[in-house]
Every structure is written in structure tokens, then in C-alpha cells.
Amino acid sequence: MGKLIASVSCTLDGVYTGPKGDENNMVSWAMPGIMDSVNDNLGMFQKAGAILMGRVNYEGLASFWPFQEGEFADAMNQTSKYVATRNRELTDVHWGDYGDTISLLSGDLKPCISELKRKIEGNIIVPGSADLVQSLLNAGLVDEFNMIIHPVILGSGNKYIESIAIRNDLRLLSTQLYETSGSMRLCYEVAKQN
């Protein structure tokens, strides 16, 4: 059975995008930490059984990774990918020359993702995709968070976790300091509700 891991880079104040008005620009704050943690992130994606993403993240990643080369591109392109969306206009998904590695999930989120977790061996990584992660957390489907906190306070931009229905307790699994950037990886297990 697959374990669903939400993975994100965010600022100390929880922003995972660029600042308000420049939301697509994470480069201004995230790049030092991303470069510092690239080998660990590569390892995470190389070991993944699948990648799950929302529509917006899918559109961004699908326009980039299929046209890249190297180890990270291989991990992103060759791993099975799934897109979960509420947008009914999205009826087909593509991933460059790797079309056999991507599928569109349709139907109710909870049974659909529960079935995916039963089907996948290994970790299911959810990179970014804040709206999807919030829905998954509200449905009790997130098993772990793998977050890189960057030493920046933006004060504006989109927060990674905003709309959570109930309290979720977390148990710290590990920490890792990236000394060059001052970023910190925090891995938490989501305590299951009774």
C-alpha cells in the first residue's frame, strides 16, 4: 500500500508561491534552498512509486519536465503520474513523449485516492498542489508532510495550508538543516483520527 507524502517548499510564514502580484515567482526566495536540497529531492522522486498533482501544478510541470534531460528529468518523466482535478474541462492529460506515464483521475476524491494508495507500491509524492493537499488532508488521506522551510518571511502570497476542516496532529519523523541556504527540511507523520 502506498504512503501519500505532501512535499513542498515554503517560507517561514507558510507561503509556497511568490508574493502577491507575482505568485508565479518563487525564484526570488526559494532557489537557494532548492539548490541546497536538490540531491535529497532527487532521491525522493527516484524512490517514488507515483506522483500525484492537481491541475495547476500538472500544467506547470508538464510544460517543463518532458523537455528536460538528466537524472531529475528521468525521475519526473518515467514515474507514474496522476492528475486529480475538479475542473471538468480537463478531460485528457499529456506528458510529452511519456504519455503512458500519466493518467487523469476522475470521480470522488476519497475513494479514488484510497484506491490509488492500495494500488501503488511505495510512496506517492504530491509536489506543491496546495488545494489538492488541503482536500486530501480534510479527507484523512495524507500520511506524511515533507516540507522545506526557507528562511524568508514574505508577508503575502498563497499559503500552503489554509482551509483545513479539523485539527491534525503531527509527529516529527526527521529534520535536516541545509547550512548553505539556512533552509530546514521537516518530515512529519500525520496522526490518524479515531
N, C-alpha and C positions, 0 to 999 in steps of 0.2 A: 504494500500500500504506500502510495506517495505521500510525502510530507509537503505541505504548502508553506513556502517561505516568502514573505513580503520583503523585498530588498529595495533600499532607497538611499540616496544621498540627500541630506537636508541640513539646513542651517540650525544653529542653536535655538532659534525661535520657531522651528518646525516648518520653515518654508522649503519647498522642493522645486520651485521654479525660479525664474528671475524675478526681480522686484516688479511691483505694479506698473503696468505700462510697457514692460519689457520682459514679460513672463517666459518667453522662449529662450532667454539668455541666461543660462546657468554658468556660462564660461567665466563670467566676472567673479564668481565666488567658489565654484566647485572644482575647477580644473586642478589646482594644487593637490587637493585630497584625492581626486580621481587618479591622477598620475602616481601618487604615492601608494595607492591601494590596487593598482591595475593587476598585479600578479595574483593577489588574493581573489579579486573579482573574476579573473580569467579562470582560476581553479574552480570557483563556484559554478560557473557556467559550463565548464568542461565536464563536471560531475553531474550536471542536472539531467534528470530524466525527461523533463519538459519545461517549456517556458510558457507562461500564461500572461496575457496582456489585455488591456482594454483597447477600445478602438483608437483613441487619440495616440496612445503610445505605439500601437501597431502601425499607424500611418507614418509616424516619425521613424521608427526602427526599420520598417520595410523599405523606406526610401533611401536608407543608408547601407545597412549591413550586407544585402545581397551583392553589392558592388564593391566590397572591400576584400582584401586578402590578408592572410596571416592567421595566427592561432585564435585570436579573439573572433575574427570573422568566421572561421571554421566552426567554433563553438556555437555561435549565434545562428549560422546558416544550416548546420547539419542536425541540430537538436530539434525534436518535435516541438511545434509551437501551436498554441491555441489562442483564439481571439474571442473574448466574451464581451458582448455589447447589447445595449438596449435599443440601439439605433436600427430601426427596421429597414432603413435604406441600404445598409451594408448587407449584401447578400452573397458576396464572394470575397475571398481573401487571396492575396498573391505574395510571393516572396522571391522575386526574380527567377532564377533558374532552379530554385529549390522549392517549387510549388508543392511537391509531395510531402514537405515537412510542415505544412501549415493547414489548420482547419478552423472553421468558424463554428463556435458553439452556439446553439440556439435553444430556447426554452427557458424554464425557470432556473435561476442561478443555483440554488441549493442542491437539487437533485442532479443537475448537470455536472457541477464541480465535485460533488460527492462521488459520482460515477468515475470521473476523471481521476480522482485520488485513488480509487480502487484499482483502476486500470494501469496506472503509471507505477513503475518500479523506480524508486529514488525520489529525489527532491523535485518539486515543481516550483520554479522560481518565478515570482511576479515582480519584474523590474518596474519601479515607479507606479504608474496606473493608480493614482490615489483614489479616484471614485470607485474603481473595482475593488481595491483593498478594503475600503470602508464598507462596501456591500458584503464582501467576504467575511470581514470581522463581525459585522452585525449578524451574519448567518452562522457564526461559530465555525468557520472553515479555515481560518488562518492558524497554523501550528507554530510558526516562529516569525520573528522580525529580525532582519539582518540590516542594520542601519549604520551608515557612516555619517557622523555628526561633524560638520565643518565649523571651525572657529570663527563664525560670522553671524552677526545679527542683522538681518535685512530690514525688519520692521514692516515690510509689505511683500506681497506675492501670495501665491496659493499655498495653503497649509496642507501638509500630507494627511493629517488626521483631523477632521473637523466634525463630521456628522456620525457620531457613534451613539447607538441606542442605549447600551448598558455598559456598566463598568467591566473592564477586562483586566485581570491581574496578570502580571508577567513575572517570570522567573529568569534571572540573569544566567546565561549559559557561558558567555565569554566576553572578554574585552580585548581590544588591540589598539595600541597607540601608534599612529603614523607620525614619527617625530619630525620629519621634514616639513610637513604641512600643519602639524598640530591637530589633525583630524583624528577621530576616535571611532572605531568600529564597535558597536554594541550588538550582541546577539541575545535575544530573549525568546523564551518559550512562552506561549500563551496558555495560561492555566485554563483548563476546560471547566465550563459551568456545569453545575449539577442540576 
